[in-house]
Amino acid sequence: MNKFKILSLIGGLLLVLPGCKDEDLAPILTFEQTQQGGYPRLLQQTNKLINLFDISGSVYQYTVEFVDLEKGNLVTEYRLELTYDDNNPENGDKSLGPIVYKTFGPSDFTDSENGHKSITVTIPATEVIAAANSTPAEIKAGDNFFFKGFVTLKDGGVYGAANSSSSVRGAAFRGHFDFTMPAACPSNLAGTYQYVTTDSWCGGTASGSITIQALGGGKYQFNDWSFGSYGVCYGGGVAAGDLNFTDVCAVVRFTGFTDSYGDRWSYVSEINGNDWTIQWENTYGESGTAVIKYPNGGNWPITLQ
C-alpha cells in the first residue's frame, strides 16, 4: 500500500471518529438513567441522637423532596416503618417491629425551591418510644430505633432502599430511605487537665497538664498513663498502649489494661468534687497516685464504676 493510500485511510478515520457517540461515556449520571421510580432526596436534617439526659428535648427533623419523572407529583404515599432494637437486659427483650410509624399523602406535601413535592418530618423521641410500647425510663444507652422509608407512586410501584440502586442511596442523589435514631448520652471529656502525681515507685513527684483523648463512641485514653512518672523516674517517655476508659451516660469504667510492653495495669479510682484520684500499678512494678483537676474549679460530671 503506498503512502497516499495510507494517509487517505487515516484521514477518513479521523473524519468518522468524532461523529461516533458512546452512551457509556456520558459525563453526568441522571436520575432518568438510573431508574424510572421515585425516591426521597434529603435536603436538610438535624441530629438523630436520642439524648438520654434530655429525652423530651430530643427531636429529629428532616426535609426531603420527592424525585420521580414528574418532580414528585407521582407520589401518592410516603410511609415510615419503625423497628425497635432493645439492648437493655434489665427489662427483658422488648424489641418489636417493623410497625407502621407514620404515613403521609399529597395533602401533606409542599413545593420545594427546586419545584419538587416536599415534606418536613418531625420525629420527637417521646413519640417514638411510645410507638415502640416503651417508656423513657426503660430506654438505655445502646437501644436503637430503626426507620425504613417507602415511596408509593400512582402506578402502584413501591420503592425503598432494597429496590433502589446504590447510586440513588449514595451521596450524589442523597436518597433518604432508611435511618437510625440511637439512644445514648453525649460525652465530652476530651481536653487538657492539670494533675499532680505523688507516690511514684521511684519516690518522685510530678505535676503539669495531661490530655484526655477521645477515641470515639465514648471511649477515651490519657496521653500519658504514668501521669509524669516516667519523666521523673526514667528521664522521659509516656505510658501508652491498650489503656483506656469509657464514659457511658456519665459513668466511667476502665476498660483497657495492657500497656505497649505487654504489662497489665490495675486501678483504684475515686471522684471527690474537683478531684479525680487514680492509684495505678502494673505487673512490671511501676506505680503511682495522680490527682486530676476538673477545669475552673468545677466538679467532675462523672461517677465511677
C-alpha positions as CSV (number, residue, x, y, z in Angstrom):
1,M,0.0,0.0,0.0
2,N,1.5,3.3,-1.0
3,K,1.9,6.4,1.2
4,F,-1.0,8.2,-0.4
5,K,-3.5,5.4,0.3
6,I,-2.3,5.1,3.9
7,L,-2.7,8.9,4.5
8,S,-6.2,8.8,2.9
9,L,-7.3,6.0,5.2
10,I,-6.1,7.7,8.3
11,G,-7.8,10.9,7.2
12,G,-11.0,9.1,6.7
13,L,-10.9,7.6,10.2
14,L,-10.3,11.0,11.7
15,L,-13.4,12.3,10.0
16,V,-15.5,9.4,11.2
17,L,-14.4,9.1,14.8
18,P,-15.7,12.4,16.1
19,G,-19.2,11.5,14.9
20,C,-19.4,8.3,17.0
21,K,-21.4,8.5,20.2
22,D,-20.7,6.3,23.2
23,E,-23.6,6.4,25.7
24,D,-21.3,4.8,28.3
25,L,-19.1,7.9,28.3
26,A,-21.9,10.3,29.4
27,P,-20.2,12.7,31.8
28,I,-23.2,13.1,34.1
29,L,-25.4,10.3,35.6
30,T,-29.0,11.4,35.7
31,F,-32.0,10.1,37.7
32,E,-33.7,9.1,34.4
33,Q,-30.7,6.9,33.6
34,T,-30.8,5.0,36.9
35,Q,-34.5,4.1,37.4
36,Q,-38.0,5.1,36.5
37,G,-39.4,5.0,40.0
38,G,-39.2,7.6,42.8
39,Y,-37.2,8.4,46.0
40,P,-37.0,11.0,48.8
41,R,-34.0,13.2,48.4
42,L,-32.5,14.7,51.6
43,L,-32.4,18.5,51.7
44,Q,-31.6,19.1,55.4
45,Q,-31.7,17.3,58.8
46,T,-30.9,17.7,62.5
47,N,-29.1,15.4,64.9
48,K,-30.7,11.9,65.2
49,L,-29.5,11.2,68.7
50,I,-32.0,10.4,71.5
51,N,-30.2,12.1,74.3
52,L,-30.8,10.1,77.5
53,F,-30.1,13.3,79.5
54,D,-32.9,15.1,77.7
55,I,-35.3,12.7,76.1
56,S,-38.1,15.2,76.0
57,G,-36.0,17.6,74.1
58,S,-34.6,15.1,71.6
59,V,-36.3,15.6,68.2
60,Y,-35.1,14.5,64.8
61,Q,-36.3,16.7,61.9
62,Y,-35.5,16.3,58.3
63,T,-36.8,17.7,54.9
64,V,-36.9,15.7,51.7
65,E,-38.2,16.4,48.2
66,F,-39.6,13.6,46.1
67,V,-37.9,12.8,42.8
68,D,-39.8,11.0,40.0
69,L,-40.5,11.7,36.4
70,E,-42.9,14.5,37.3
71,K,-41.0,16.2,40.2
72,G,-42.8,14.2,42.9
73,N,-46.3,14.6,41.5
74,L,-46.5,10.8,41.0
75,V,-46.1,10.2,44.7
76,T,-49.3,9.0,46.4
77,E,-47.8,8.0,49.8
78,Y,-44.7,8.3,51.9
79,R,-44.5,5.7,54.6
80,L,-42.2,5.3,57.6
81,E,-41.8,1.9,59.3
82,L,-40.2,1.5,62.8
83,T,-38.3,-1.3,64.4
84,Y,-37.2,-1.1,68.0
85,D,-34.0,-2.9,69.0
86,D,-33.9,-3.2,72.8
87,N,-30.4,-3.8,74.2
88,N,-31.3,-3.3,77.8
89,P,-31.1,-6.7,79.6
90,E,-32.7,-5.2,82.8
91,N,-36.2,-5.2,81.4
92,G,-36.1,-8.3,79.2
93,D,-36.2,-8.0,75.4
94,K,-38.9,-5.5,74.4
95,S,-37.8,-5.3,70.8
96,L,-40.6,-5.1,68.2
97,G,-41.3,-4.3,64.7
98,P,-41.4,-3.4,62.0
99,I,-44.6,-1.4,62.5
100,V,-46.0,1.5,60.5
101,Y,-45.0,4.6,62.3
102,K,-46.4,7.3,60.0
103,T,-47.8,7.7,56.6
104,F,-48.1,10.9,54.5
105,G,-50.0,11.8,51.4
106,P,-50.1,14.6,48.8
107,S,-52.1,16.8,51.1
108,D,-49.1,16.8,53.4
109,F,-46.6,17.9,50.7
110,T,-45.4,21.4,49.8
111,D,-43.3,22.6,47.0
112,S,-39.5,22.8,47.4
113,E,-37.3,25.5,46.0
114,N,-36.4,23.1,43.2
115,G,-40.1,22.7,42.2
116,H,-40.5,19.2,43.6
117,K,-43.1,18.0,46.1
118,S,-41.5,18.1,49.5
119,I,-42.2,17.3,53.2
120,T,-40.6,18.2,56.5
121,V,-40.9,15.3,59.0
122,T,-40.6,15.9,62.7
123,I,-39.9,12.8,65.0
124,P,-39.9,13.5,68.8
125,A,-38.1,10.9,70.8
126,T,-41.0,10.6,73.3
127,E,-43.4,9.8,70.4
128,V,-41.0,7.2,69.0
129,I,-40.6,5.5,72.4
130,A,-44.4,5.4,72.9
131,A,-44.9,3.9,69.5
132,A,-42.5,1.2,70.5
133,N,-44.7,0.4,73.5
134,S,-42.0,1.5,75.9
135,T,-41.3,4.3,78.4
136,P,-38.4,6.8,78.7
137,A,-37.3,5.2,81.9
138,E,-36.8,1.9,80.1
139,I,-34.6,3.3,77.3
140,K,-30.9,2.8,77.9
141,A,-27.7,3.5,76.0
142,G,-27.3,1.1,73.1
143,D,-31.0,0.9,72.3
144,N,-31.8,1.7,68.6
145,F,-34.8,2.8,66.7
146,F,-34.5,1.9,63.0
147,F,-36.7,3.6,60.4
148,K,-37.3,2.5,56.8
149,G,-38.9,4.8,54.3
150,F,-41.1,3.8,51.3
151,V,-42.4,5.8,48.4
152,T,-45.5,4.7,46.5
153,L,-46.3,6.1,43.1
154,K,-49.6,6.4,41.2
155,D,-48.9,3.2,39.2
156,G,-48.7,1.2,42.5
157,G,-44.9,0.9,42.5
158,V,-43.3,0.9,45.9
159,Y,-39.7,2.0,46.3
160,G,-37.5,1.6,49.3
161,A,-33.8,1.1,49.9
162,A,-33.9,-2.6,49.0
163,N,-35.1,-2.0,45.4
164,S,-33.3,1.3,44.7
165,S,-29.8,1.5,43.2
166,S,-26.7,2.3,45.2
167,S,-26.4,5.5,43.1
168,V,-29.7,6.7,44.4
169,R,-28.8,5.8,48.0
170,G,-25.4,7.4,47.7
171,A,-24.0,10.9,48.2
172,A,-24.8,12.1,44.6
173,F,-28.6,11.6,44.8
174,R,-28.9,11.8,48.6
175,G,-31.6,9.2,48.8
176,H,-33.0,9.2,52.3
177,F,-34.9,5.9,52.7
178,D,-33.5,4.4,56.0
179,F,-32.1,6.0,59.2
180,T,-31.5,5.2,62.8
181,M,-32.2,7.1,66.0
182,P,-29.8,5.7,68.6
183,A,-30.2,6.2,72.3
184,A,-27.1,7.4,74.0
185,C,-25.7,10.1,76.3
186,P,-23.4,12.8,74.8
187,S,-19.9,12.6,76.2
188,N,-17.3,15.4,76.0
189,L,-14.4,14.6,78.4
190,A,-11.7,15.3,75.8
191,G,-9.4,18.2,76.8
192,T,-6.4,19.2,78.9
193,Y,-6.4,18.9,82.6
194,Q,-4.0,19.8,85.4
195,Y,-2.6,17.0,87.6
196,V,-0.3,16.2,90.5
197,T,1.4,12.8,90.9
198,T,2.8,11.5,94.2
199,D,4.0,8.1,95.4
200,S,5.7,7.2,92.2
201,W,7.6,3.9,92.6
202,C,10.9,5.7,92.4
203,G,9.9,8.2,95.0
204,G,9.4,11.2,92.7
205,T,6.6,13.6,92.2
206,A,5.3,15.3,89.0
207,S,2.8,17.9,88.0
208,G,1.6,19.6,84.9
209,S,-1.0,19.0,82.2
210,I,-2.5,15.8,81.0
211,T,-4.7,15.3,77.9
212,I,-7.7,13.1,77.6
213,Q,-8.0,12.0,74.0
214,A,-11.3,10.9,72.5
215,L,-11.2,7.5,70.6
216,G,-14.9,7.7,69.5
217,G,-18.1,6.2,70.9
218,G,-17.5,7.4,74.4
219,K,-14.1,5.7,74.6
220,Y,-11.1,7.7,75.9
221,Q,-7.4,7.5,76.9
222,F,-4.9,9.7,78.7
223,N,-1.9,10.7,76.6
224,D,0.3,9.5,79.5
225,W,-1.0,6.9,81.9
226,S,2.0,7.3,84.1
227,F,0.9,10.9,84.8
228,G,4.5,12.2,84.5
229,S,6.1,9.4,86.5
230,Y,8.1,8.1,83.5
231,G,9.7,11.5,83.1
232,V,10.6,11.7,86.8
233,C,11.8,8.1,87.1
234,Y,13.3,7.4,83.7
235,G,14.0,10.9,82.4
236,G,11.4,10.8,79.7
237,G,8.7,8.8,78.0
238,V,5.0,8.2,78.5
239,A,2.9,5.1,79.3
240,A,0.6,4.1,76.4
241,G,-0.9,1.0,74.8
242,D,-4.3,-0.5,75.2
243,L,-5.1,1.6,78.3
244,N,-8.4,3.3,78.1
245,F,-11.8,4.0,79.8
246,T,-15.3,4.6,78.7
247,D,-17.9,7.1,79.6
248,V,-21.5,5.8,79.2
249,C,-24.1,8.3,80.5
250,A,-21.6,9.9,82.9
251,V,-20.5,6.5,84.3
252,V,-16.8,5.9,83.8
253,R,-15.3,2.5,83.7
254,F,-11.7,1.4,83.0
255,T,-11.7,-1.0,80.0
256,G,-8.1,-1.3,78.7
257,F,-5.4,-2.8,80.9
258,T,-2.4,-3.7,78.8
259,D,0.4,-1.2,78.0
260,S,2.6,-1.2,74.9
261,Y,5.1,-3.5,76.7
262,G,2.5,-6.2,77.4
263,D,2.4,-5.4,81.2
264,R,-1.0,-5.4,82.9
265,W,-2.3,-2.4,84.8
266,S,-4.8,-2.1,87.6
267,Y,-6.5,0.9,89.1
268,V,-8.2,2.2,92.3
269,S,-10.1,5.3,91.4
270,E,-12.5,7.8,93.1
271,I,-14.2,11.1,92.4
272,N,-14.4,13.8,95.1
273,G,-15.8,17.0,93.7
274,N,-13.0,18.7,91.7
275,D,-10.5,15.8,92.2
276,W,-10.3,12.6,90.2
277,T,-7.8,10.4,92.1
278,I,-6.3,7.4,90.2
279,Q,-4.0,5.0,92.0
280,W,-2.3,2.7,89.5
281,E,0.2,-0.1,89.4
282,N,1.4,-2.6,86.8
283,T,3.0,-6.0,86.7
284,Y,6.4,-4.5,85.9
285,G,6.4,-3.0,89.4
286,E,5.7,0.6,88.5
287,S,3.0,2.5,90.4
288,G,1.8,6.0,91.4
289,T,-1.1,8.2,92.5
290,A,-2.4,11.0,90.4
291,V,-5.0,13.7,91.2
292,I,-6.5,15.2,88.1
293,K,-8.3,18.5,88.5
294,Y,-11.5,19.4,86.7
295,P,-11.2,22.9,85.0
296,N,-12.2,26.2,86.6
297,G,-12.8,24.6,90.0
298,G,-15.9,22.7,88.8
299,N,-16.9,19.2,89.9
300,W,-16.3,16.2,87.7
301,P,-19.6,15.5,85.8
302,I,-19.0,11.7,86.1
303,T,-19.3,8.8,88.5
304,L,-17.1,5.7,88.6
305,Q,-18.0,2.0,88.2
